[in-house]
Amino acid sequence: MFPNSSQFIGQLVADLEPIEETLSNPYFSYTLGFNIKHNEICQCKLYIRFFDRDDSFLKFFEIFTDLNIKQMAIHDFHHAEDIAFEKSALGFKGFTIGLVKDFNTNRTGCGWGARATSIISGPYFYGYRFFDDFLSRKMYKYVTPNRRLFKLPFMTEMVETQELFGEKEHKYCLCPTITRDNLSEISRSMEGNLSPSCKLYHNEIIEANPALTLVNMGIGPNEEKLYYHNFKRSNKIKNYLLK
């Protein structure tokens, strides 16, 4: 059903399971993401999120095959602000590294990012993406959604937004506050934001792995993003496979 994504995740299982087995610190988790553009899944992403500044997590940084990129990511991990490791509801949680497979170009990229604070603007999220020897930096702001700009049936109190140079629209993701009590309600509300074609993909993803829960979604020019979490085994990569 998802041969490209399944193959990509399967390779990550082979790469990451041996690392999992060496760790005694459980304070990390995975999030699985999909970019859907022109009614097709164009990218599959895996995010590894760290909620503790534990040096044993540096074993995951071996996924960066470029030495300079790995050293930059490790430096940021060591020097990240405490807010980077928090689980608060504001935006993406944890110091994050990730891998992405682009199915249009058949390229694999990597990256990392974290929350930080500014005296002027307050909390924000910065990220780096490395593709084909090109490193790009992205900045995301947390803003109160303006209904004229962010037109979704279900909105959160804050959104994480990326301004695009030369574009009239923004890319943004929601900032849901998810608890054990509201998990199903929030997930259903986000499903209601999806376009009909994206909703079909979502249904197929859940059918392929019912243990996954839609925990966030994003939208941009001609693009939608889906993010999934396994709440029962959040730090076992094998449980994110699509069967």
FIKE-392640 format. One line per 5 residues: number of its first residue (from 0); their letters; for each residue z negated, x, y of N, C-alpha, C. Coordinates in nm, 3 decimals, decimal comma. Example, Ala and Ser with C-alpha at 12.3 -4.5 7.8 and 13.67 -1.06 7.14 Angstrom:
<recs>
0	as	-0,780:1,319:-0,569:-0,780:1,230:-0,450:-0,780:1,320:-0,330 | -0,708:1,285:-0,225:-0,714:1,367:-0,106:-0,787:1,290:0,003
</recs>
This chain:
<recs>
0	mfpns	0,000:0,083:-0,120:0,000:0,000:0,000:0,000:0,087:0,125 | -0,081:0,194:0,123:-0,084:0,290:0,233:-0,064:0,430:0,176 | 0,054:0,460:0,122:0,071:0,588:0,052:0,047:0,709:0,140 | 0,095:0,706:0,264:0,076:0,821:0,352:-0,071:0,842:0,386 | -0,137:0,732:0,425:-0,279:0,742:0,460:-0,364:0,779:0,339
5	sqfig	-0,333:0,720:0,224:-0,411:0,749:0,103:-0,396:0,895:0,064 | -0,276:0,949:0,077:-0,254:1,090:0,044:-0,331:1,181:0,139 | -0,330:1,147:0,267:-0,402:1,225:0,367:-0,552:1,222:0,340 | -0,608:1,103:0,318:-0,751:1,091:0,291:-0,787:1,158:0,160 | -0,697:1,146:0,061:-0,722:1,211:-0,068:-0,735:1,361:-0,054
10	qlvad	-0,653:1,421:0,030:-0,662:1,565:0,052:-0,793:1,600:0,121 | -0,837:1,513:0,213:-0,964:1,537:0,280:-1,081:1,527:0,184 | -1,071:1,435:0,088:-1,175:1,426:-0,015:-1,189:1,559:-0,088 | -1,074:1,617:-0,125:-1,076:1,745:-0,195:-1,134:1,856:-0,108 | -1,109:1,850:0,023:-1,156:1,956:0,113:-1,303:1,938:0,151
15	lepie	-1,348:1,814:0,167:-1,479:1,788:0,226:-1,590:1,765:0,124 | -1,557:1,714:0,007:-1,661:1,690:-0,094:-1,739:1,817:-0,130 | -1,673:1,932:-0,148:-1,750:2,053:-0,178:-1,847:2,090:-0,066 | -1,811:2,060:0,059:-1,901:2,087:0,171:-2,020:1,992:0,166 | -1,994:1,864:0,142:-2,102:1,765:0,133:-2,208:1,809:0,032
20	etlsn	-2,164:1,862:-0,081:-2,255:1,897:-0,189:-2,348:2,012:-0,154 | -2,315:2,088:-0,049:-2,398:2,202:-0,012:-2,500:2,166:0,095 | -2,494:2,044:0,150:-2,578:2,006:0,263:-2,704:1,934:0,218 | -2,813:1,961:0,289:-2,937:1,886:0,265:-2,969:1,795:0,383 | -2,895:1,811:0,492:-2,918:1,729:0,612:-2,824:1,609:0,608
25	pyfsy	-2,877:1,486:0,605:-2,793:1,366:0,593:-2,745:1,311:0,726 | -2,778:1,379:0,837:-2,752:1,320:0,968:-2,610:1,349:1,017 | -2,514:1,303:0,938:-2,374:1,306:0,978:-2,306:1,187:0,912 | -2,192:1,148:0,964:-2,119:1,037:0,904:-1,972:1,048:0,938 | -1,892:0,969:0,868:-1,748:0,965:0,889:-1,708:0,834:0,957
30	tlgfn	-1,600:0,839:1,030:-1,533:0,719:1,080:-1,384:0,736:1,056 | -1,322:0,633:1,003:-1,180:0,636:0,971:-1,104:0,559:1,077 | -0,995:0,616:1,127:-0,920:0,551:1,233:-0,771:0,543:1,204 | -0,708:0,441:1,263:-0,564:0,422:1,251:-0,506:0,390:1,388 | -0,393:0,453:1,422:-0,317:0,418:1,540:-0,196:0,336:1,497
35	ikhne	-0,178:0,221:1,558:-0,067:0,132:1,523:0,021:0,115:1,646 | 0,147:0,152:1,631:0,241:0,146:1,743:0,374:0,091:1,693 | 0,430:0,000:1,769:0,556:-0,065:1,730:0,546:-0,124:1,590 | 0,431:-0,187:1,563:0,406:-0,259:1,438:0,403:-0,168:1,315 | 0,374:-0,039:1,335:0,364:0,054:1,223:0,243:0,144:1,242
40	icqck	0,180:0,183:1,131:0,073:0,282:1,137:0,138:0,418:1,161 | 0,112:0,476:1,278:0,176:0,603:1,311:0,082:0,722:1,292 | -0,051:0,697:1,291:-0,146:0,805:1,271:-0,266:0,756:1,192 | -0,319:0,846:1,110:-0,446:0,822:1,040:-0,539:0,935:1,081 | -0,663:0,898:1,115:-0,759:0,996:1,166:-0,890:0,988:1,089
45	lyirf	-0,952:1,102:1,073:-1,088:1,105:1,019:-1,177:1,179:1,117 | -1,285:1,112:1,159:-1,383:1,173:1,249:-1,509:1,206:1,170 | -1,561:1,326:1,191:-1,688:1,367:1,132:-1,787:1,379:1,247 | -1,894:1,299:1,243:-1,986:1,289:1,356:-2,122:1,347:1,317 | -2,174:1,435:1,401:-2,300:1,503:1,373:-2,408:1,450:1,468
50	fdrdd	-2,523:1,414:1,411:-2,633:1,361:1,489:-2,752:1,456:1,491 | -2,724:1,581:1,459:-2,828:1,684:1,461:-2,757:1,818:1,485 | -2,822:1,906:1,559:-2,765:2,037:1,587:-2,806:2,132:1,474 | -2,757:2,105:1,356:-2,794:2,180:1,235:-2,682:2,279:1,204 | -2,717:2,407:1,191:-2,615:2,509:1,166:-2,545:2,490:1,033
55	sflkf	-2,607:2,417:0,939:-2,538:2,395:0,811:-2,412:2,311:0,831 | -2,405:2,233:0,940:-2,286:2,154:0,967:-2,167:2,241:1,007 | -2,193:2,367:1,039:-2,083:2,456:1,077:-1,985:2,477:0,962 | -2,028:2,444:0,841:-1,936:2,456:0,727:-1,817:2,364:0,743 | -1,837:2,250:0,812:-1,726:2,159:0,835:-1,623:2,218:0,929
60	feift	-1,664:2,310:1,013:-1,571:2,367:1,111:-1,467:2,458:1,045 | -1,484:2,484:0,916:-1,383:2,561:0,843:-1,252:2,485:0,831 | -1,253:2,354:0,859:-1,128:2,279:0,854:-1,033:2,323:0,964 | -1,085:2,392:1,067:-0,998:2,446:1,171:-0,940:2,578:1,122 | -0,811:2,576:1,093:-0,747:2,694:1,037:-0,715:2,800:1,141
65	dlnik	-0,708:2,761:1,268:-0,685:2,856:1,377:-0,819:2,914:1,420 | -0,833:3,046:1,416:-0,960:3,111:1,442:-1,009:3,085:1,584 | -0,920:3,092:1,682:-0,960:3,070:1,821:-1,010:2,927:1,843 | -0,941:2,830:1,781:-0,981:2,691:1,794:-1,118:2,669:1,729 | -1,137:2,728:1,613:-1,266:2,715:1,544:-1,378:2,774:1,629
70	qmaih	-1,356:2,888:1,689:-1,459:2,951:1,772:-1,492:2,866:1,895 | -1,389:2,804:1,955:-1,412:2,717:2,071:-1,496:2,596:2,032 | -1,461:2,535:1,918:-1,534:2,416:1,872:-1,679:2,451:1,839 | -1,701:2,564:1,773:-1,837:2,606:1,738:-1,918:2,636:1,864 | -1,853:2,699:1,961:-1,922:2,726:2,088:-1,969:2,595:2,152
75	dfhha	-1,881:2,495:2,155:-1,918:2,366:2,215:-2,030:2,299:2,136 | -2,027:2,312:2,003:-2,132:2,255:1,920:-2,268:2,318:1,955 | -2,268:2,449:1,970:-2,394:2,519:1,999:-2,446:2,486:2,139 | -2,355:2,461:2,233:-2,395:2,445:2,373:-2,387:2,300:2,422 | -2,361:2,207:2,332:-2,350:2,067:2,372:-2,483:2,015:2,425
80	ediaf	-2,475:1,920:2,519:-2,595:1,857:2,570:-2,654:1,768:2,461 | -2,782:1,736:2,475:-2,850:1,653:2,376:-2,784:1,516:2,361 | -2,726:1,464:2,470:-2,662:1,332:2,465:-2,546:1,330:2,366 | -2,491:1,448:2,336:-2,379:1,455:2,242:-2,419:1,412:2,102 | -2,545:1,427:2,067:-2,590:1,399:1,931:-2,660:1,264:1,918
85	eksal	-2,671:1,191:2,027:-2,742:1,064:2,024:-2,659:0,954:1,960 | -2,727:0,851:1,909:-2,662:0,736:1,848:-2,659:0,615:1,940 | -2,681:0,635:2,068:-2,683:0,523:2,161:-2,547:0,454:2,165 | -2,547:0,332:2,218:-2,427:0,248:2,208:-2,314:0,290:2,299 | -2,341:0,381:2,391:-2,240:0,416:2,490:-2,129:0,501:2,429
90	gfkgf	-2,017:0,438:2,400:-1,899:0,512:2,354:-1,914:0,573:2,216 | -1,831:0,674:2,191:-1,830:0,738:2,060:-1,960:0,814:2,039 | -2,013:0,809:1,918:-2,146:0,861:1,889:-2,138:0,993:1,814 | -2,229:1,085:1,848:-2,238:1,210:1,777:-2,139:1,314:1,826 | -2,175:1,442:1,809:-2,077:1,549:1,832:-1,972:1,536:1,723
95	tiglv	-1,847:1,534:1,760:-1,743:1,490:1,668:-1,634:1,596:1,650 | -1,598:1,620:1,525:-1,475:1,693:1,497:-1,386:1,600:1,415 | -1,257:1,626:1,415:-1,169:1,534:1,344:-1,037:1,594:1,304 | -0,973:1,525:1,215:-0,839:1,560:1,168:-0,749:1,440:1,183 | -0,622:1,464:1,211:-0,527:1,355:1,230:-0,396:1,390:1,161
100	kdfnt	-0,336:1,292:1,100:-0,204:1,304:1,040:-0,108:1,214:1,116 | -0,004:1,272:1,174:0,098:1,196:1,245:0,214:1,172:1,148 | 0,239:1,046:1,117:0,339:1,015:1,016:0,482:1,018:1,071 | 0,497:1,010:1,202:0,631:1,018:1,259:0,685:1,161:1,256 | 0,595:1,257:1,273:0,637:1,397:1,275:0,592:1,474:1,151
105	nrtgc	0,506:1,410:1,070:0,449:1,472:0,950:0,364:1,595:0,985 | 0,305:1,594:1,106:0,220:1,703:1,148:0,074:1,667:1,127 | -0,008:1,769:1,102:-0,152:1,753:1,095:-0,216:1,826:1,211 | -0,304:1,757:1,282:-0,373:1,817:1,395:-0,523:1,812:1,376 | -0,595:1,876:1,465:-0,740:1,876:1,460:-0,795:1,866:1,601
110	gwgar	-0,923:1,846:1,612:-0,983:1,836:1,744:-1,133:1,822:1,736 | -1,195:1,814:1,854:-1,338:1,793:1,862:-1,372:1,734:1,998 | -1,491:1,678:2,010:-1,531:1,619:2,136:-1,677:1,578:2,134 | -1,728:1,543:2,252:-1,869:1,506:2,262:-1,894:1,438:2,396 | -2,002:1,363:2,400:-2,047:1,308:2,527:-2,117:1,417:2,608
115	atsii	-2,106:1,403:2,739:-2,173:1,494:2,831:-2,211:1,414:2,956 | -2,278:1,477:3,049:-2,319:1,408:3,170:-2,272:1,483:3,293 | -2,245:1,406:3,398:-2,207:1,461:3,527:-2,303:1,408:3,632 | -2,345:1,495:3,723:-2,436:1,453:3,830:-2,371:1,345:3,915 | -2,239:1,354:3,929:-2,167:1,260:4,015:-2,133:1,130:3,943
120	sgpyf	-2,073:1,141:3,825:-2,019:1,022:3,759:-2,102:0,972:3,642 | -2,204:1,046:3,601:-2,285:1,004:3,488:-2,224:1,044:3,355 | -2,256:0,974:3,245:-2,204:1,011:3,114:-2,052:0,996:3,103 | -1,991:1,083:3,025:-1,848:1,075:2,995:-1,825:1,138:2,859 | -1,704:1,127:2,808:-1,670:1,189:2,679:-1,551:1,281:2,702
125	ygyrf	-1,564:1,404:2,654:-1,450:1,496:2,661:-1,402:1,525:2,520 | -1,275:1,552:2,507:-1,221:1,582:2,376:-1,107:1,682:2,384 | -1,085:1,755:2,275:-0,974:1,848:2,263:-0,892:1,810:2,140 | -0,761:1,823:2,152:-0,673:1,801:2,038:-0,578:1,919:2,026 | -0,563:1,969:1,903:-0,479:2,086:1,877:-0,366:2,046:1,784
130	fddfl	-0,244:2,052:1,837:-0,124:2,018:1,761:-0,018:2,124:1,785 | 0,033:2,184:1,678:0,145:2,279:1,691:0,119:2,388:1,795 | 0,003:2,451:1,784:-0,035:2,561:1,873:-0,049:2,518:2,019 | -0,065:2,389:2,042:-0,085:2,339:2,179:-0,218:2,267:2,187 | -0,304:2,315:2,275:-0,437:2,256:2,293:-0,438:2,170:2,418
135	srkmy	-0,477:2,044:2,403:-0,484:1,953:2,517:-0,627:1,901:2,531 | -0,667:1,876:2,655:-0,801:1,826:2,684:-0,789:1,684:2,737 | -0,880:1,599:2,693:-0,882:1,460:2,737:-1,021:1,426:2,790 | -1,021:1,341:2,889:-1,147:1,295:2,949:-1,152:1,144:2,945 | -1,266:1,091:2,907:-1,286:0,947:2,897:-1,406:0,908:2,983
140	kyvtp	-1,389:0,806:3,064:-1,497:0,756:3,149:-1,551:0,626:3,093 | -1,678:0,600:3,120:-1,739:0,473:3,083:-1,744:0,384:3,207 | -1,679:0,270:3,198:-1,669:0,182:3,314:-1,701:0,039:3,274 | -1,739:-0,039:3,374:-1,757:-0,183:3,354:-1,619:-0,248:3,352 | -1,585:-0,324:3,248:-1,448:-0,377:3,238:-1,416:-0,477:3,348
145	nrrlf	-1,302:-0,459:3,407:-1,248:-0,552:3,506:-1,152:-0,645:3,433 | -1,180:-0,774:3,434:-1,102:-0,870:3,356:-0,954:-0,870:3,395 | -0,923:-0,826:3,514:-0,782:-0,821:3,555:-0,708:-0,707:3,485 | -0,782:-0,602:3,449:-0,720:-0,486:3,386:-0,735:-0,488:3,235 | -0,849:-0,537:3,186:-0,879:-0,534:3,044:-0,878:-0,678:2,992
150	klpfm	-0,767:-0,717:2,934:-0,748:-0,858:2,899:-0,762:-0,877:2,748 | -0,886:-0,888:2,702:-0,914:-0,914:2,562:-1,010:-1,032:2,554 | -1,000:-1,113:2,448:-1,094:-1,226:2,433:-1,239:-1,180:2,425 | -1,262:-1,068:2,354:-1,398:-1,016:2,338:-1,407:-0,880:2,404 | -1,499:-0,866:2,499:-1,519:-0,739:2,568:-1,666:-0,698:2,554
155	temve	-1,689:-0,569:2,565:-1,825:-0,517:2,567:-1,865:-0,491:2,712 | -1,995:-0,470:2,734:-2,043:-0,451:2,870:-1,981:-0,329:2,936 | -1,952:-0,227:2,855:-1,885:-0,107:2,905:-1,765:-0,079:2,816 | -1,665:-0,010:2,870:-1,552:0,037:2,790:-1,533:0,186:2,818 | -1,477:0,252:2,718:-1,446:0,395:2,730:-1,298:0,405:2,762
160	tqelf	-1,263:0,453:2,879:-1,125:0,446:2,924:-1,068:0,584:2,956 | -0,940:0,601:2,925:-0,867:0,723:2,955:-0,752:0,688:3,049 | -0,753:0,745:3,166:-0,643:0,722:3,259:-0,524:0,807:3,218 | -0,406:0,746:3,218:-0,284:0,813:3,177:-0,198:0,842:3,300 | -0,162:0,966:3,320:-0,081:1,004:3,435:0,057:0,940:3,425
165	gekeh	0,095:0,872:3,531:0,227:0,812:3,534:0,236:0,678:3,464 | 0,124:0,629:3,409:0,124:0,502:3,339:0,050:0,397:3,422 | 0,100:0,274:3,419:0,033:0,166:3,491:-0,088:0,115:3,413 | -0,086:0,134:3,280:-0,195:0,086:3,196:-0,285:0,201:3,154 | -0,404:0,167:3,111:-0,499:0,264:3,060:-0,505:0,256:2,908
170	kyclc	-0,554:0,363:2,847:-0,598:0,356:2,709:-0,749:0,336:2,712 | -0,799:0,245:2,631:-0,943:0,226:2,632:-0,991:0,176:2,496 | -1,119:0,202:2,470:-1,187:0,153:2,351:-1,312:0,078:2,396 | -1,356:-0,013:2,311:-1,478:-0,087:2,340:-1,601:-0,001:2,312 | -1,715:-0,045:2,360:-1,842:0,023:2,335:-1,940:-0,078:2,276
175	ptitr	-1,919:-0,121:2,153:-2,006:-0,224:2,095:-2,144:-0,169:2,058 | -2,243:-0,253:2,074:-2,377:-0,223:2,025:-2,394:-0,295:1,891 | -2,392:-0,218:1,783:-2,394:-0,276:1,649:-2,530:-0,253:1,584 | -2,588:-0,360:1,533:-2,714:-0,353:1,460:-2,694:-0,421:1,324 | -2,793:-0,412:1,239:-2,787:-0,480:1,109:-2,774:-0,631:1,127
180	dnlse	-2,833:-0,683:1,234:-2,834:-0,827:1,256:-2,702:-0,881:1,311 | -2,629:-0,799:1,389:-2,508:-0,852:1,453:-2,380:-0,790:1,399 | -2,390:-0,709:1,293:-2,274:-0,636:1,242:-2,156:-0,728:1,213 | -2,178:-0,832:1,136:-2,069:-0,922:1,099:-2,012:-0,993:1,220 | -2,100:-1,035:1,310:-2,055:-1,108:1,429:-1,969:-1,020:1,519
185	isrsm	-2,013:-0,895:1,543:-1,937:-0,805:1,629:-1,803:-0,770:1,565 | -1,804:-0,746:1,434:-1,680:-0,712:1,365:-1,579:-0,826:1,373 | -1,625:-0,949:1,353:-1,536:-1,065:1,363:-1,483:-1,081:1,506 | -1,568:-1,055:1,604:-1,525:-1,067:1,743:-1,415:-0,967:1,774 | -1,428:-0,845:1,722:-1,324:-0,745:1,745:-1,195:-0,781:1,673
190	egnls	-1,206:-0,840:1,556:-1,086:-0,887:1,485:-1,008:-0,985:1,571 | -1,080:-1,067:1,649:-1,014:-1,163:1,735:-0,936:-1,101:1,849 | -0,958:-0,972:1,875:-0,883:-0,901:1,979:-0,750:-0,847:1,930 | -0,731:-0,843:1,798:-0,614:-0,777:1,741:-0,490:-0,864:1,754 | -0,376:-0,799:1,773:-0,249:-0,871:1,773:-0,221:-0,921:1,631
195	psckl	-0,132:-1,018:1,615:-0,103:-1,069:1,480:-0,059:-0,960:1,382 | 0,027:-0,868:1,426:0,074:-0,763:1,335:-0,037:-0,666:1,301 | -0,121:-0,634:1,400:-0,233:-0,543:1,375:-0,336:-0,610:1,284 | -0,355:-0,739:1,300:-0,448:-0,813:1,214:-0,403:-0,807:1,068 | -0,273:-0,809:1,044:-0,222:-0,797:0,908:-0,260:-0,662:0,847
200	yhnei	-0,243:-0,556:0,926:-0,282:-0,423:0,877:-0,432:-0,420:0,850 | -0,510:-0,476:0,940:-0,655:-0,479:0,920:-0,691:-0,548:0,788 | -0,629:-0,662:0,762:-0,658:-0,735:0,638:-0,621:-0,652:0,515 | -0,511:-0,579:0,525:-0,468:-0,496:0,411:-0,561:-0,377:0,392 | -0,611:-0,320:0,502:-0,705:-0,209:0,492:-0,834:-0,254:0,423
205	ieanp	-0,885:-0,370:0,464:-1,007:-0,422:0,403:-0,983:-0,458:0,256 | -0,865:-0,509:0,226:-0,834:-0,540:0,086:-0,828:-0,413:0,003 | -0,775:-0,305:0,063:-0,765:-0,178:-0,009:-0,902:-0,114:-0,029 | -0,995:-0,137:0,064:-1,131:-0,085:0,049:-1,228:-0,182:0,116 | -1,280:-0,280:0,040:-1,370:-0,381:0,097:-1,501:-0,325:0,152
210	altlv	-1,534:-0,199:0,120:-1,658:-0,140:0,170:-1,648:-0,099:0,316 | -1,527:-0,098:0,370:-1,508:-0,058:0,510:-1,531:-0,176:0,603 | -1,588:-0,148:0,719:-1,614:-0,249:0,821:-1,548:-0,205:0,952 | -1,479:-0,297:1,016:-1,421:-0,269:1,148:-1,535:-0,257:1,249 | -1,550:-0,138:1,309:-1,661:-0,114:1,400:-1,618:-0,095:1,544
215	nmgig	-1,488:-0,075:1,565:-1,441:-0,062:1,703:-1,290:-0,077:1,703 | -1,237:-0,102:1,821:-1,093:-0,110:1,837:-1,057:-0,061:1,977 | -0,934:-0,014:1,989:-0,886:0,035:2,117:-0,747:-0,018:2,144 | -0,705:-0,006:2,269:-0,575:-0,058:2,306:-0,517:0,030:2,417 | -0,385:0,042:2,417:-0,315:0,119:2,519:-0,173:0,068:2,529
220	pneek	-0,089:0,134:2,608:0,050:0,091:2,622:0,122:0,088:2,487 | 0,153:-0,032:2,438:0,225:-0,049:2,310:0,150:0,010:2,192 | 0,018:0,015:2,198:-0,059:0,080:2,092:-0,192:0,009:2,072 | -0,235:0,003:1,945:-0,368:-0,046:1,911:-0,434:0,054:1,817 | -0,566:0,059:1,822:-0,641:0,151:1,738:-0,749:0,074:1,661
225	lyyhn	-0,767:0,111:1,536:-0,868:0,050:1,450:-0,962:0,159:1,401 | -1,093:0,129:1,400:-1,193:0,226:1,355:-1,283:0,160:1,251 | -1,304:0,231:1,139:-1,378:0,175:1,026:-1,493:0,267:0,984 | -1,598:0,202:0,934:-1,718:0,273:0,891:-1,764:0,214:0,758 | -1,818:0,299:0,674:-1,878:0,254:0,549:-2,030:0,263:0,566
230	fkrsn	-2,096:0,150:0,582:-2,238:0,150:0,614:-2,325:0,181:0,492 | -2,273:0,163:0,372:-2,352:0,191:0,253:-2,355:0,340:0,221 | -2,241:0,406:0,236:-2,233:0,550:0,208:-2,155:0,616:0,320 | -2,217:0,623:0,436:-2,145:0,666:0,556:-2,110:0,814:0,557 | -2,180:0,895:0,476:-2,153:1,039:0,478:-2,099:1,089:0,344
235	kikny	-2,025:1,002:0,276:-1,955:1,040:0,153:-1,807:1,008:0,170 | -1,727:1,111:0,185:-1,587:1,093:0,219:-1,512:1,013:0,113 | -1,553:1,023:-0,012:-1,481:0,954:-0,118:-1,484:0,802:-0,097 | -1,585:0,752:-0,030:-1,598:0,607:-0,007:-1,507:0,555:0,103 | -1,427:0,644:0,162:-1,332:0,602:0,266:-1,189:0,597:0,213
240	llk	-1,172:0,621:0,085:-1,038:0,615:0,025:-0,983:0,474:0,028 | -0,851:0,463:0,045:-0,782:0,335:0,032:-0,718:0,332:-0,106 | -0,753:0,234:-0,185:-0,708:0,231:-0,325:-0,589:0,137:-0,342
</recs>
